[in-house]
Amino acid sequence: MSEGSHIAVVGTFDGVHRGHRFLLDELRSRGEAAGLSPMVVTFAAHPLSVVRPEAAPKLLTTLDERVRQLREAGAGDVVVLPFDDELRHMSAREFMTMLRDRHGVRELLIGFNHRFGRDRLGDPADYRRIGRKIGVDVAQADEYRPADGVAVSSSAIRKNIMDGDVAAAARSLGRSYSVAGTVGRGKQLGRTIGFPTANVVDIDPDKILPATGVYAATVTAGGKPRRAVVNVGHRPTVDTAADAPLSIEAHIPGFAGDLYGEPVEVAFDRRIRGERRFPSLDALRSQITLDVASLADL
C-alpha cells in the first residue's frame, strides 16, 4: 500500500453496530483491491450536539470506545474531527477537498443512506461528479440487509436500550451493550439481606442507561468476567426517599472480594424483570434468589 494514500468513509458511527461493520468490511475490501489504506473519519461529538443541542441523543459509545471499536473492526486509521461551525458550514466539495489535502484521501466510500456537506446533495452521482473534478474517486456502499430483516440503526438501538430490551440491542450491535465505570462505596444495604453488591459509579454522563429493572449481565473487573445480577434503578424497597438517585448495582454470586476503586465494565445480556417495591426485605430477598437462579438459563 502507498504511504499516506487512503480510502475513507465518513460518519458518526455511534455504537459501531453490525451495519457499520458491514460498511467497514467493504472499505477494507476496496482498499486492498486499490492499494489504499482504510480510514474512518468520525466526529468528536454527535453533530446534533452542535446543530440542535436540544435534540442531541445520549450515546451508545464514548469517543474512546468508538475509536477502539472502529480499529478492532478493521479501520487502519481513525481521524476524529471536531464538529464545529467551520466544519458544519463546509460544502460537500470543500469537505472532500479537505480530506484529500489534509488526510491523503484518494477514494471515498459513501454509506448507502449517508449524505454530507451543508448542501446535502441528494444523489451519489453528485458526489462522484465533484470527486472527478478534485481527484477523489467516489463509490457508494452496498445496502446492509440483515438476515432477520430488522433494520439496524443507532437510533433504533438507543430505543431498544431505553425500553430495556438489551437482548434486541445486542442482536443489532453484535455484542452486549455495556457501560464502564468504577466501583464506589454505596450504602452497603445489600449486605444486610445477604446479597452484597458492587455500586458502579463514574459512568460517562452522555452514555445511555437501560430502563430501570433487573438484568442478567456480565461484570468484568481486573480482566476477569463474572456472571451477575444487576439492578438499574432507585431501590424503592430499601431507599424510600422520593428523590432516591438512580444507581447501578451488581451482585456477583459467589464473589467475596473487594472491588472498591476498581474499573469495571457491565455488559447487559437480558432483562429479567422490572424494578418494583416489595412489601418486606424477606420478599425482596426471595425475589433476588430467583433472579440469581435465572442466570443458569443463559
N, C-alpha and C positions, 0 to 999 in steps of 0.2 A: 504494500500500500504506500502511496506517496505521502510524505510527511506534510501535515498541515492541510490536506485536502479531505473534505468531509461530505458525507451525505447526512442531511439533518431532517429532523421532524420537530415541530413546534407544538407546545400545548401546556396546559396546567398539570395534567397527569395526576390529579388527586386520587390517591388510593392505588395507583399502578395496578389496575384490575385486569381481568382476562382480555378485555378489548384492547387495552393499552399494550399488553404483552403480545397480542396478535400483531399489532402495528409494529412493535419493535422487532419481531421476527422478520417481518417484511423488510424493515430498514436494514437489518443485518444482511439478509439475503441479497438485496440490491447492492449494498456496499461491497460485499465480496465479489459480485459479478463485475462491478465497475472499478474495483481497486480503491475504494473510498472508505474512510473510517467512519463508523456510525456515531452520530452525535445527536443528543437530545437537548433542545433549547426549551427551558421552562422558566417560570417566574417565581421570584422570592415570595410573593403574596398572591392570593387569588385576585384576578383582575377586578372582580366586583367590589373588593375592599377599597379600590380607588375610584371606580366608575360610579358605583351605587353602594356606599358603605352599609346602608340600612338593609340591603338585600344580600350582603355577603354571607355565605354559609359557614357553619362550623365545618372543620375539615377532617378527612379520613386519615391524612398523614401530615406530620410536621415536615418542614423543609428537609431536615436531616434524614428522616425516614424515607421521604420521596426520592432524594438523591441516591441513597443507599439501594433502594429497591430498583430504581432505574438502572443502576450499574449492574446489579445482580441479574436483571432481565436482559442485559446484553449491550447497553449503551457504552461505547468506548469512552466517550467524553460527555459530561453533563455541564451545560452552560446555564447559569442562573442569572437571569436579567431582572433588574428592579422594574416592576410595572409602575412607572412614574408618568408624569404628564408628558414628558418628551416621547416616551415610547407609545403611549396610548394615542398620540396625535400623528404618529407616522402613517403614511400611506403604505399600501402593500409594496409598492416599488421601493420606497425608502427603507422599509424593514428588510426586504430581501437584499438590497444593496448593502445594508449594514452587516447582514450575516455573511455576505460574500467578502467584504473588505476586512472585517474585524475577526471573523472566525473561520475563514477559509472554506465556506460552504460552496460546493460546486454543483450539488444536486439537492433538491428539496422535495421531500415526500409529504404530501398533504393528506391528513386523515380524511376518511370518507365523507364526514359531515363538517369538517373543520374549515373555517374561514378566518382571515386575519387582516389587519390594516384598518385604518379609520374609514376607508372606502368600502370595506366589507364586500369585496367582489363576489358575485353570485355564482360564477361558473368557473370550474377549474381551468377551462380554456383561457380565461382572462389571465390567470396566474402564469400559465405556460407562455402566453404572448409576452408578458413582462419579462419572464425568465430568459426568453430568447434574446431580448434586447440588451439584457445586462450580463449575459453569460452564465446563467444558472439554469440547469435542467430541472424541470418540474414534473412530478408524476403524482397521480392520485392513488392512494392505497385502496386495496380491495375492502369491501364491507365485511365486518366481522359478523358471522352468523352462528351463534351458539347452538349446540345440538338440541338443547331443550326448547329453543325458540323464544326464550325470555331475553328481552333486550337488556344489555349491560351498559350502565352509565353511572358516573359518580353520584349524580343526584338521586338515582333510584337506590343506590346502596346506602346513601345517607338516610333516606326514608326508612329502609329496612332496619337500620340500626336504631333510629329514633322510635320505631314501632316495637323494638325488642326482638325482631326476627333476625337474630345474628346468624342463624343457620343459612337463611337466604342470602345474607350479605356475604357469607363465606363462599357460597357457590359462585357468586359473581366475582369476588376478589381472587379466588383460587387459593385462599388461606383464611384462617380465622381472623376476625377483626381484633386488634389489640390496642391497649393503651399502656404507656410506660410511666413510671413514677418512682417514688422511693417509699420505703416502709416507715411510717411515722407512728408516734405514740398516740393511741386513741384513749378511750375511757376504760378499756380493758373489761368491758361488760360481758364480752363473750366468754371470758374465763369463768365467770360466775355461774354459767349454765353448762359448762363442760365443753364449749366449742371456742377455743381461743382463735382469734382472727388477726391477720396482718392488715393494718389500716394503710391503704395506698393513697399517698398524697403527692403534691408537686406534679400533678398531671398538667400538661400544656393546656392553657385555658381555651385555645382555639380548637381542641380536639372534640369531636362528637362523643358523647357518652351514651351507652344504651339506655333504653327506657328503664324506669325503676323495676326491680324484680330480682329474682334469684336465678343464677346462671351456673351451668356446668362450664368449667373453664380450665385452662392450663396456666399455672403461675410459674414463671421462670425467675429464679434468683440464684446468684452465684453460678450461673451457667447450667443449672440443673432444672429441668421442667418437672412440675409436680401437678397431679390432678387436684382440683379444688372446687369448692362451692363458693361462689362469690355473690355477695349482696350489693346491689346498687340501689341506694335509696336513703330514707330518713329514719329507719329503725323505729317504727312507731310503737312497737311493744315495749322497748327499753328506753326510748327517749320520747317522752310525751310532749315536749315543748312544741308549740305551734310553729316556731321558726327553726326547727331542727335542721341542721345543714345536710346537704347531700353528701353521702360518703360511699366509698368503695371498700368493702371489707372481704378478705379472702380467708376461708377456713380450709386448711390443708390437712386432710385426715392423716393421722399417724405421725405428723411432724411436730417435734418438740423443741426445735432450735430457736435461736434468737436472730431475727431478721432486721431488727431496728436499724435504720440508716442505710440499708442495702438497696441498691437499684433493683427494680422489679418490673416485669412485663406481665400483663394479664391478657391472655388470649381467650375470647369468649367463644365457646363452642355451640351451645344451645341454651335457650331459656327454659328453666324448669317450671317456674310459676311466677305470678305477680307478687309484689310486696303487699302485705296486709298486717293489720294489728291483730294479735292473738289475745284471748281473754286472760291468759296467765303465762308465766315463764315456763311452766310444765308443758303447756300446749305448744309453745314455741320450740322447746327442746324436742318434743316428739316430732314436730314437723321437720326440724333440721336433720334429725336422724333419718327421716325418709328422704330428704334432699341428698344427703351423703350417700345413701344406699343407691340412689338413682344413677350415680356415677358409673356403677357397674354395667349400666345399659349401653354405655358408649363403646 
